[in-house]
Amino acid sequence: MTDDPFALFEEWFAEAQRSEPNDPDAMALATSTPDGRPSVRIVLMRLHGPEGFGFFTNLQSRKGQEIAANQAAALCIHWKSLRKQVRAEGVLQSVSTADADAYFASRSRDSRIGAWASDQSRPLDARETFLGRIEEATARFGDDDVPRPPHWSGFRLVPERIEFWEDREFRLHHRRLFTRQPHGGWSEGLLYP
């Protein structure tokens, strides 16, 4: 047992990387509009640790606009093969320029081209339009490096609450809740299933 939720997360995530057949880093991210209308989608967790859980996106996308208007968010990572999940609630903070640049540079060239070609979440009249924009961006950069677009960066969810859920027989699940304390550290308790 640990009193550090991030140490526990590292244990569970390492186990998921060994057992989960696809995308052990996939997480459902919930944001909302300024008037509280929720929106949820799957994103890939690309950063994790005591600073929080990070992902990257087009800042002009629906999620980017929702985050700009309301930084409160929640996430859920479910590992079906382990019968475990982690939920976190908190606020989203922008990642550093260095983190955004480093992750963007690690992506495949085609993914980097796609970040320039896509008006993520906005209406698209035909797939051919998007494919044409990919061709244009490919020609624009030629053999040169593809830099990170100014409208592409990332966020970390800095958790105020982290819940670890484990499936148990007869739905008598085990739930541990860590709550961030105002002056640092975490308190821990259990929740009824």
Stockholm file with secondary structure:
# STOCKHOLM 1.0

chainA/1-193         MTDDPFALFEEWFAEAQRSEPNDPDAMALATSTPDGRPSVRIVLMRLHGPEGFGFFTNLQSRKGQEIAANQAAALCIHWKSLRKQVRAEGVLQSVSTADADAYFASRSRDSRIGAWASDQSRPLDARETFLGRIEEATARFGDDDVPRPPHWSGFRLVPERIEFWEDREFRLHHRRLFTRQPHGGWSEGLLYP
#=GR chainA/1-193 SS CCSCHHHHHHHHHHHHHHHCSSCTTEEEEEEECTTCCEEEEEEECCEEETTEEEEEEETTSHHHHHHHHCCEEEEEEEETTTTEEEEEEEEEEECCHHHHHHHHHHSCHHHHHHHHHCCTTSCCSCHHHHHHHHHHHHHHHTTSCCCCCTTEEEEEEEEEEEEEEECCGGGCCEEEEEEECTTSSEEEEEECC
#=GC SS_cons         CCSCHHHHHHHHHHHHHHHCSSCTTEEEEEEECTTCCEEEEEEECCEEETTEEEEEEETTSHHHHHHHHCCEEEEEEEETTTTEEEEEEEEEEECCHHHHHHHHHHSCHHHHHHHHHCCTTSCCSCHHHHHHHHHHHHHHHTTSCCCCCTTEEEEEEEEEEEEEEECCGGGCCEEEEEEECTTSSEEEEEECC
//
